[in-house]
Amino acid sequence: MDRRKTPIPVEVQRHITKLFVTNLPDGCSGLDLASQVRSHGQIFYLYIARKRDKGGNRFGFISMLDVKDKGELLKNLRGIRLGDNKLWFNIARFVLEDGEINIGMSKQKPIKIPDPKGNVGEGSTTNGGHNVTGEWSFKDMLLGKTINVDDKINAFSSLHGVAVVTRMADVTCLKNIYVYLNEICPGLGKVQYLGGLDLLVSFEDAESAQTFRFAAESMKEIFSLVSLWEGQSLGFERVAWLKVQGIPLHLVSNEVTDAVGGMIGKVVHKANRSESDHDLSFKYVGVLVGDDTRISEEIMLVWRNRKFRVWIVEEAGDWVPVFAKVPKIKMSKTWLVKSRLRMTRRKISRNIRRKSLTAKMIAVRK
């Protein structure tokens, strides 16, 4: 393969995790692959080999920056499909001194990652998300599915600084957003669903948004990610409800069902099977996936050297969360000012009482 003229600096290499991906469909471009992976982390570099692996499948490599949990990343990536092909990801094991991966087979030209605005196909390059002159892939030219969007378009710009984008920890937390919102800012905030576990919570002013943000950041078990809305790019995710069938009775457990769902994507709603259930033939589990392809899979359970076939089928229809209702509280944004004023007065009163008590204790000692 071609080497980079300038080796990757050592300090950058320390932040890179290199992944091997196979079972890519014919005609798949770097842009096609990047569009599916980008929502799961920051891509540093990507290329697709021109040759095929030993199984006759198209493959490639992806370098990702600052991966905190490799196991969690692989679990999420293994739920990705391109067309009818389910992709398989793994950690790449052989790395050359300059940071490239040595697969010892082809001399293909690397494909770096395009900016979402660009149209990059196999053999064209970009670096660090900044577009470099590239060509359309054959698939893009054939299907004509690329749209150049006007750079001036900036939707929801009126909410910059007064809205918060948050990712909830799981489906239960997602449904209870109004409960948490009511605890932090009673009567304030508008909630809009973005897909997956993501929400847009908007306010009338920046002060209210910051108050909610700071409070949410301290509730890690409920809000896994929190950031002010400033027009940043957000990845696409959705919650898929999987019907799991075929688990033999002696293995029917929530742990096994969740493990089956985890083969498709991150489990965000665990199975709640009970021995008192009337129907033990199937169970549902909710997982997070990064594409819109409906899921229909067959996997094998292995127990004591015996194999059992299990089927996974996604429930039809798009899922929209039903939020838990809370009593309506008629309060204006002045609630925050008044609330902070009350808190300040309480602190002053406590300080005065402490000083008074200290003075009395000193007087008694004397």
C-alpha positions, -999 to +999 in steps of 0.1 A: +000+000+000+011+036-004+027+051+027+020+086+039+048+110+029+046+124+065+044+099+093+016+103+119+031+121+149+036+098+179+014+120+201-015+116+176-009+078+173-016+074+210-051+087+204-059+065+175-078+032+175-076+013+142-105-009+131-108-035+104-142-037+086-153-064+061-184-075+041-187-041+024-211-042-005-199-037-041-199+000-051-195+011-015-175+044-013-156+060+016-185+085+020-210+056+023-190+040+050-181+072+068-218+083+069-226+052+089-196+053+113-194+090+120-222+090+145-202+066+167-171+087+170-146+110+154-130+095+123-093+104+116-086+083+085-104+057+063-096+037+032-113+008+014-091-019-002-095-026-040-088-063-034-109-087-014-102-107+018-098-145+019-136-149+021-141-129-011-155-098+008-146-062+003-129-047+033-113-016+047-098+002+077-109+030+098-088+051+123-108+067+151-097+093+176-101+092+214-121+059+218-129+055+255-145+021+254-134-002+225-158-030+234-188-006+235-177+009+201-174-025+185-208-035+198-224-004+183-206-006+150-216-043+145-252-032+142-244-012+110-257-023+076-250-010+041-278-022+018-284-059+025-249-063+040-243-064+077-208-051+083-183-068+107-158-047+126-128-057+147-097-041+162-068-041+137-038-058+151-008-050+129+004-014+127+035+000+110+058+025+126+042+055+108+007+045+121-005+028+089-019-008+091+001-035+074-022-060+057+005-072+034-017-075+003-027-045-018-012-012-029-044+007-029-045+044-025-059+055+009-092+071+012-094+098+039-127+109+054-148+136+036-166+165+051-204+159+050-206+186+023-182+167+000-187+138-024-158+114-019-156+080-036-130+052-036-095+066-043-102+102-034-090+118-002-098+142+026-081+146+060-094+156+094-129+163+081-117+191+057-126+185+021-098+180-005-106+178-042-123+145-048-145+126-072-179+111-070-182+074-065-196+054-094-226+046-072-232+083-066-230+092-103-252+062-113-280+068-088-277+106-086-284+106-049-260+133-039-274+168-030-252+198-027-267+219+002-264+257+002-238+267+028-261+294+040-287+270+053-286+269+091-318+254+105-328+261+141-303+289+144-327+309+165-322+283+192-284+286+193-274+291+230-309+287+243-313+250+237-296+219+250-290+187+231-290+157+255-286+120+252-305+100+278-290+070+295-317+046+284-353+044+272-368+047+307-348+080+313-359+092+279-396+087+287-392+105+320-375+137+306-404+159+318-400+145+353-363+155+354-370+188+336-397+197+362-373+190+390-346+212+375-366+241+360-403+238+370-426+250+342-398+258+318-384+240+287-398+225+255-388+190+245-384+177+210-374+142+200-344+138+177-342+100+174-324+073+193-319+086+228-314+122+218-336+152+227-336+189+221-346+209+252-352+246+244-358+276+266-366+312+263-332+325+274-296+314+276-296+316+314-323+290+317-305+267+292-273+270+312-290+262+344-305+230+329-272+221+313-252+224+345-278+204+365-280+177+338-243+173+336-242+163+373-268+136+367-246+111+348-269+082+355-297+099+336-280+122+311-251+105+293-243+135+271-252+171+274-242+201+252-255+235+242-271+236+208-248+257+186-255+242+151-232+212+155-237+181+133-256+153+151-254+116+140-285+096+131-296+069+155-329+051+162-343+027+188-352-007+173-375-031+191-364-067+186-385-097+190-363-126+201-375-161+195-361-196+197-343-195+230-348-229+246-366-230+280-336-239+301-318-208+287-347-184+288-334-155+309-332-117+307-294-120+306-294-143+276-321-122+258-300-090+264-269-107+251-288-116+219-300-080+215-264-068+221-253-086+190-273-061+170-267-028+189-263-012+223-291-024+246-311+006+258-342-013+271-334-046+287-357-076+286-380-080+316-390-117+313-406-133+343-412-170+351-449-160+357-453-148+321-480-166+302-461-166+269-425-177+270-420-182+233-406-147+227-394-115+244-386-079+234-354-060+238-347-024+227-314-016+210-298+015+195-288+013+158-273+037+133-292+030+101-328+026+088-325-010+076-351-033+092-335-061+112-340-098+105-312-120+119-305-155+128-278-163+154-265-194+172-264-199+210-237-223+222-242-240+256-222-270+268-211-277+232-246-277+220-260-252+195-294-236+194-308-214+166-323-181+176-343-156+154-343-118+158-370-098+140-375-061+143-411-049+150-426-030+121-433+007+123-413+037+136-410+041+173-419+074+190-415+077+228-445+085+250-432+109+276-444+105+312-468+134+321-462+157+350-486+183+365-485+216+346-469+244+366-476+279+354-443+297+359-425+322+339-387+325+334-386+348+364-389+317+385-352+311+381-344+346+393-367+343+423-354+309+431-318+320+430-327+350+452-344+327+477-313+305+477-290+335+482-311+347+511-310+313+527-273+312+524-269+347+540-293+337+568-273+305+575-241+325+575-256+350+599-268+322+622-234+305+622-216+338+630-241+345+658-237+310+672-199+312+670-200+346+689-222+331+716-199+301+721-168+324+723-187+346+749-195+315+770-159+303+770-148+337+782 
